[in-house]
Amino acid sequence: MTQEIDIVTTNWKGLPAYRESGGGMSNTGEATLVAWKNWEKKKAIYERSKWHLSNENHALFVLNKGDIILNITRQDNNDWGNNLTLDRVVSLNPQEEKAKVENVIDTQYEEKKKGDRAVITIKDWDKIDDSLSDLISAAYNKVNCYHCRNSHYSK
């Protein structure tokens, strides 16, 4: 299933781009990371270092067809995110600042109390393999980084 997302364009050449952003708060957090189609780190074309940075946009990456956009959220002081999605860029329309993405992995973390034990169910977790470990680890670190002020997954 494809969906349309908003992107930005670079000022100097009008290239399609997307931002790494987010971080953690006391009980919640959210983060967005960008990676190559083979899950590797991309080189940021701009990294913010001034003004208000806490849980804001931290790095800007040129977006290519096939790139991965990871979104993660954390609520209620869970160590791991409640929801993690990996989307692959299918098409880009820099003139309208839109991109179409298809979902690769949608992982929902659900914790239910059963007596004094927590039972965790994770949808599509078996699709996450070792090649994703660096990206998933960076997402985990960013969503738990209190008042995050820097990029966590860039060269």
C-alpha positions in Angstrom: 0.0 0.0 0.0 1.4 3.4 -1.0 0.8 6.7 0.7 1.8 10.2 -0.1 4.1 12.2 2.3 5.3 15.8 2.3 9.0 16.4 1.5 11.1 19.6 1.1 13.3 20.7 -1.7 16.8 22.1 -1.4 17.2 25.9 -2.0 20.2 25.6 -4.3 19.2 22.9 -6.8 15.6 22.0 -6.0 16.5 18.5 -5.1 14.0 16.4 -3.1 15.0 16.1 0.6 13.8 14.8 4.0 14.7 15.7 7.5 16.0 13.5 10.4 14.1 14.9 13.4 12.7 14.1 16.9 14.0 12.9 20.2 12.7 11.9 23.6 10.9 13.6 26.5 10.2 12.3 30.0 7.5 9.8 29.1 7.2 10.1 25.3 9.3 10.4 22.2 9.3 10.3 18.4 11.9 10.2 15.8 12.3 10.1 12.0 15.5 8.7 10.4 16.5 8.5 6.7 18.7 5.7 5.2 19.9 4.4 1.8 17.8 1.5 0.3 20.3 -1.0 1.7 19.8 0.4 5.3 23.1 2.2 5.4 23.8 5.8 6.6 23.4 8.7 4.2 25.6 11.8 4.2 23.6 14.8 5.4 23.7 17.9 3.2 22.9 20.1 6.2 23.1 19.6 10.0 21.6 22.2 12.3 23.9 23.5 15.1 22.2 26.7 16.2 19.0 28.0 17.7 16.3 25.8 19.2 17.3 22.2 18.5 15.6 20.1 21.2 13.5 17.4 19.5 13.4 19.4 16.2 14.8 18.9 12.7 18.5 18.0 13.0 19.7 16.9 9.5 18.7 17.3 5.9 19.2 14.5 3.4 18.7 14.3 -0.4 16.0 11.8 -1.0 16.3 9.2 -3.7 14.0 6.6 -5.1 14.3 3.5 -2.9 15.5 5.3 0.2 14.1 4.3 3.6 12.3 6.5 6.0 11.9 5.2 9.5 9.4 6.6 12.0 9.2 5.5 15.6 7.1 6.7 18.6 7.4 5.9 22.3 4.7 6.6 24.9 4.1 6.0 28.6 7.8 5.6 29.4 8.3 2.3 27.4 11.9 1.6 26.7 11.1 0.5 23.2 8.8 2.4 20.8 5.1 1.7 20.7 5.2 1.9 16.9 8.0 1.6 14.3 7.4 1.9 10.6 9.8 1.6 7.7 8.7 3.1 4.4 10.5 2.8 1.0 10.3 5.8 -1.3 8.6 4.7 -4.6 8.4 8.0 -6.4 9.3 11.7 -6.0 7.6 14.9 -7.1 9.9 17.7 -6.0 7.8 20.4 -7.9 4.8 19.7 -5.6 7.1 18.7 -2.6 5.5 15.2 -2.4 6.7 11.6 -2.4 5.0 8.3 -2.5 6.2 5.6 -0.1 5.3 2.0 0.4 5.3 0.3 3.8 8.1 -2.2 4.3 7.7 -3.0 8.0 5.0 -1.9 10.5 5.8 -3.0 14.0 3.4 -2.3 16.8 4.6 -2.8 20.3 1.8 -3.7 22.7 2.2 -4.4 26.3 -0.6 -6.0 28.3 -0.5 -6.7 32.0 -1.1 -10.3 32.9 -0.8 -10.4 36.7 2.5 -8.8 37.4 4.0 -9.9 34.1 4.0 -8.0 30.8 3.1 -9.8 27.6 4.5 -8.2 24.5 3.1 -8.8 21.0 4.9 -7.4 18.0 3.4 -7.4 14.5 5.9 -8.2 11.6 8.9 -8.4 14.0 10.2 -11.5 12.2 10.9 -9.2 9.1 13.6 -7.3 11.0 16.9 -9.0 10.4 20.5 -8.3 11.3 21.1 -6.0 8.3 18.7 -3.5 10.0 20.4 -3.6 13.4 22.3 -0.3 13.1 19.3 1.6 11.8 17.0 0.1 14.5 19.6 0.8 17.2 19.9 4.4 16.1 16.1 4.8 16.1 16.0 3.4 19.6 18.7 5.7 20.8 17.1 8.8 19.2 13.6 8.2 20.5 15.1 7.8 24.0 17.6 10.7 23.7 16.2 13.3 26.2 15.8 16.6 24.5 17.8 15.4 21.5 19.8 18.0 19.7 21.7 16.1 17.0 21.6 13.6 14.2 21.8 9.9 15.2 22.1 8.2 11.8 24.3 10.1 9.3 27.8 9.9 7.9 
